[in-house]
């Protein structure tokens, strides 16, 4: 539990740091994501923020809201395929406290929803090193919402 709490506090602090990127850098991340998706033959939608996602299952009930507390499982990988996290036991966070990519996708899901997402660095951990995640990493997540409070 202490590890999860520490991770939560770190994510909250990192998400409020306000790293900015040039248009050239953002385009570079976008190009890398497109190449990855093409290579893996995965079709995703792209949001205005630069998040690439695929709703695998929308879920049932009302859509998740900004101040809801969500319980979910997830797997996180780098573009290289290296797994950096695999949460089979649900973690629980308030949506408003999540990193940008999770926050954005959660607002498009309902309880029981599942999604695949490829996040540019500005919606993940940006320029910060976090354990096995290098700075400016593009992150690939698969997540499933277990419950919503």
SULTAGI-V454419 format. One record per residue. N is the residue number from 1. D_LAST is the distance of its C-alpha to the last C-alpha in Angstrom with 2 decimals. Layout:
<<N;D_LAST> <N;D_LAST>>
This chain:
<<1;19.32> <2;21.76> <3;22.25> <4;18.61> <5;18.49> <6;21.82> <7;20.79> <8;17.80> <9;20.29> <10;22.87> <11;20.73> <12;19.77> <13;23.48> <14;24.74> <15;22.60> <16;24.07> <17;27.64> <18;28.55> <19;30.81> <20;32.76> <21;34.75> <22;37.84> <23;37.99> <24;40.13> <25;37.58> <26;34.78> <27;37.17> <28;38.00> <29;34.41> <30;34.08> <31;37.33> <32;36.28> <33;33.07> <34;35.13> <35;37.67> <36;35.11> <37;33.53> <38;37.05> <39;38.18> <40;35.21> <41;35.59> <42;31.95> <43;31.26> <44;28.47> <45;27.74> <46;28.16> <47;26.08> <48;27.83> <49;26.49> <50;28.26> <51;25.35> <52;26.51> <53;23.96> <54;23.87> <55;21.01> <56;21.76> <57;19.29> <58;17.12> <59;14.70> <60;13.95> <61;12.16> <62;11.33> <63;11.66> <64;9.18> <65;9.85> <66;11.33> <67;9.21> <68;5.73> <69;5.10> <70;6.44> <71;8.44> <72;11.80> <73;15.51> <74;18.34> <75;22.07> <76;23.84> <77;27.52> <78;30.22> <79;32.44> <80;34.99> <81;32.73> <82;32.31> <83;28.96> <84;27.55> <85;24.25> <86;22.90> <87;19.58> <88;19.62> <89;17.27> <90;13.70> <91;13.02> <92;9.87> <93;10.06> <94;9.10> <95;10.55> <96;13.22> <97;14.54> <98;15.26> <99;18.83> <100;19.94> <101;20.16> <102;16.64> <103;15.30> <104;17.60> <105;16.87> <106;13.05> <107;13.73> <108;15.88> <109;13.67> <110;11.39> <111;9.65> <112;12.80> <113;14.46> <114;17.19> <115;19.24> <116;22.40> <117;23.11> <118;26.09> <119;25.55> <120;28.44> <121;28.69> <122;27.72> <123;24.14> <124;24.08> <125;25.92> <126;28.91> <127;32.04> <128;30.50> <129;31.32> <130;28.48> <131;29.79> <132;31.00> <133;29.95> <134;32.96> <135;32.85> <136;32.45> <137;31.04> <138;29.76> <139;26.74> <140;25.87> <141;22.41> <142;21.12> <143;17.40> <144;15.12> <145;11.38> <146;10.51> <147;6.87> <148;3.82> <149;0.00>>
